[in-house]
Amino acid sequence: MGSESVKVVVRCRPLNDREKALSCKMVLSMNLQRCQCFIEKPGAVDEPPKQFTFDGTYYIDQTTEQMYNEIAYPLVEGVTEGYNGTIFAYGQTGSGKSFTMQGVSEPATQKGVIPRAFEHIFESIQCAENTKFLVRASYLEIYNEEIRDLLGSDAKQRLELKEHPERGVYVRDLSMHTVHSVGECERIIEKGWRNRAVGYTLMNKDSSRSHSIFTIHLEICSTDSSDQDHLRAGKLNLVDLAGSERQSKTGATGERLREATKINLSLSALGNVISALVDGRSKYIPYRDSKLTRLLQDSLGGNTRTLMIACLSPADNNYEESLSTLRYANRAKSIQNRPRINEDPKDALLREYQEEIKKLRALLTGQLSTADLSTLLAGQFSESSPAVPSRPQSTPTEERKEKIKEEYEERLAKLQAEYNAEQESKAKLQEDIAALRSSYESKLSSLEKAKVSRGSSVPKNVGASCTSQVALEELCMSTDPMCHSTVEETSQTKLSEKDPDRAGLLESSDATAPGPLDQKHVLERLQQLEQEVVGGEQARNKELQQRQRQRKKLADQRKAQLVHALSENSEESENVLLNVYNSIQEEVHAKNQMLVKVQGKLKAAKLEIRDLQAEFEVERNDYLATIRRLEKEGQLLHSLLERMVPLVRRDCNYSNLDRLKKDAVWDEDSATWRLPDVMVQKTTLPSAGGGGQVQANAGQK
């Protein structure tokens, strides 16, 4: 199983109104061809800019559409093939993460990654041939280290995080919603956006106060040339992280400050996971340090294709935050995932749907296929029908009936040819066939009534009518299996109206067929299950297929350009040694230029070491301050306990702290201590006349 690096791109937003009012200067620049990003330290004119290389760079004039088509498109396309995929935006508060993921409706080029992924997935589903999909969606947020279901009946309810040997990490009781179109996905995510926690800070008036994860689950059933079904499952996580922030800049107080503390802790845990994954010497990866890292466990070092979008602010007053984001992104490039196609998933809901559909069809047909039913009916008519006169007397009603039947069959054949040629949508085909069938039945019904009113007998041409019904059933089955049950029910009803004896023969051969009322419920359930599954509606749409091919071609071209740019960067130093020079002076000049470049890199590396040491010192002081604060809090709690323990009843189990510490158990899932229940031992003394012997009866309260 091959490994694949996490893809990392950086995106820089323009200066906002606040930064323009503060007269901030731009410290970020990019080389789009070589996918390089440069950041200059404010006030350090003599120092060279720090340089980073990524899988893609997008400056202030680049659109979300361009970024998605070049980088995100191959990842989302892989999800429709059975891979797991994750796209998440990372950066400080106000750097454009939510704008990148959610976007705006106008202009269309700035529509976010999430709505574009919806369109992409359903476009691929509609173009798929011999493949059916079951699409479900879920939406959660992590607010103050509590998981909430944004699509549930109670968006504030706290959910539990669990781990299964086969399913991995999952959220218990998280609601799943089946979706059939882009519009349904948009309505669901809009509902989730309304429930998500946002708040005002000095840096962003609509700052996200929680991490959100929108997940699309795909179950794929493809049929090969031998009519064998193959099941796969794909999953796409679309993550919008809350931004890291400093209290001095955001002005957060009270509830906003508590939210910022939890956000920074979870992002710090994410950074620690990234560092541990990159450092090959680490045997322990701290996934359990936060809910966020546990949910992203499979996306970082697991069975997932991952894309990280690092969002940056170009302003000089955000230099430290932007540099920290670039370093995290540069580190994440080295994470190795092991993506694989999820074949034959054991908990596939699509498999259950297919089995139930087969059972319902078998129940409706009584284990008889269309061909078997036609043969059975023809055999019954040939064996049990009374002798027909060699020259049956022709009546005007019969002639009109035959003419209507011929006209119906001609139009039916014409419709079938048209739809086979044009391959219009399944819904349109069903409507036309249903209208044609109802028209044919109404004409036959009116003729039958007119004939009965005149007292004439029923003609013996039920077999021809059944043949027409079989043809109609075959057409429906060739386009939509859902039509099969409805057509068969209609044919049996018409047969019983025309010839009760023949209907009796059919019923006797199909003793397991449900009654009319049960059949209606079976049909409703069958239609409901068929509507849950989508795929192949636009399989012959050449324009849509051409658009898909163009997008794949663009993504392949971008990948080739990236490989070429990276190879140029790596081979630049080797060219000097490999070149053939005409003179010693030319060689000296070339090597002097190379020496200047190497000296510049050496200077930049020394400056980087100095900056990292200064940052580590700041972090060390912060950690020491946190340790001192926690020690003070611990000493305060210990002092309180020492004063309170003597006040606790001696017959209560909480009077012995050492025993309580031994009995306490740490719960990894909820990140809390489980303490023993409060127990009180009641001692009952005997009465004075009982001989003075003390009897103790222990009871529990």
Secondary structure by P-SEA (a helix, b strand, c coil): cccccbbbbbbbbcccaaaaaaccccccccccccbbbbbbcccccccccbbbbccccccccccaaaaaaccaaaaaaaaaabbbbbbbbbbcccccccccccccccccccccaaaaaaaaaaaaaaacccbbbbbbbbbbbbccccccccccccccbbbbbbbbcccccccccbbbbbbccaaaaaaaaaaaaaabbbbbcccccccccbbbbbbbbbbbbbbccccbbbbbbbbbbbbbbbbbbbcccccccaaaaaaaaaaaaaaaaaaaaaaaaaccccccccccccaaaaaaccccccccbbbbbbbbbccccaaaaaaaaaaaaaaaccccccccccccccccaaaaaaaaaaaaaaaaaccccaaaaaaaaaaaaacccccccccccccaaaaaaaaaaaaaaaaaaaaaaaaaaccccaaaaaaaaaaaaaaaaaaaaaaaaaaaaaccccccaaaaaaaaaaaaaaaaaaccccaaaaaaaaaaaaaaaacaaaaaaaaaaccccccaaaaaaaaaaaaaaaaaccccccccaaaaaaaaaaaaaaaaaaaaaaaaaaaaaaaccccccccccccaaaaaaaaaaaaaaaaaaaaaaaaaaaaaaaaaaaaaaaaaaaaaaaaaaaaaaaaaaaaaccccccccccccaaaaaaabbbbccccbbbbccbbbbbbbbbccccccbbbbbbbcc
